Amino acid sequence: MNINSLRSVRNYGNYTIDTNSNQYKAAAKDFLENHRGAVAKMSPWEKKMYEMFGGEKAYMRNVMKMYNSDGDFVGPGGIVVPGMVVNGIPESERHQIIDVSEEARQSMFDETKRHFLQEYGVANGDTTKRSEVFRAFQLSIPKEDRLKGTWTLGQYERAYSQAFYDAVKASDPGWQLGMPFDRSILDNVTRESVDNALVKSGNTLVLPRKTVDVSA
């Protein structure tokens, strides 16, 4: 390593971090104690190299990239929607039924139907686009409602899938998941017909059997 490159390495930590920011505080709360414990166990040579490459400041700068300016964990590259980390929030607070927009319900209905038709009723994690529907919905509502909203939209998703299954079984009692069926059977299953039949039961939405009119 030449002198210039060595000087560059030693200057690696020449930047400031706002330790009063929500971003820093959240990252420090989740990572700093364990990190300092690991540093304390380093050999003298390891500590020397650690400091040469920026030390704690460089470590925290990297960890902070997984948090936004509000201190929400968003993960590497911002893949996690703010407000979607449970962080000890009890199920009773997360699993609540709240209002979900018609647009979001329609998007979930359309994707559930597309997937049901493509896979003949079998849930295939490799081909479903449900995650995209959930993410778009989560980003459309306030952060504090996202866990509850996701739970509620999931209830609608389950009801739509059940309605499609019931419709095919009603038309062909011998049908089983994975078997081809007449796609036109689902033409008479509408989102409105399913939504109108749903009954709230505690923190769930229940679709009573044979309540959705699928007659032509």
Secondary structure, 3 states (H helix, E strand, C coil): CCHHHHHHHHCCCCCCCCCCCHHHHHHHHHHHHHHHHHHHCCCHHHHHHHHHCCHHHHHHHHHHHHECCCCCECCHHHCCCCCCCCCCCCHHHHCCCCCCCHHHHHHHHHHHHHHHHHHCCCCCCCCCCHHHHHHHHHHHCCHHHHHHHHHHHHHHHHHHHHHHHHHHHHHCCCCCCCCCCCHHHHHHCCHHHHHHHCEEECCEEECCCCCCCCCC
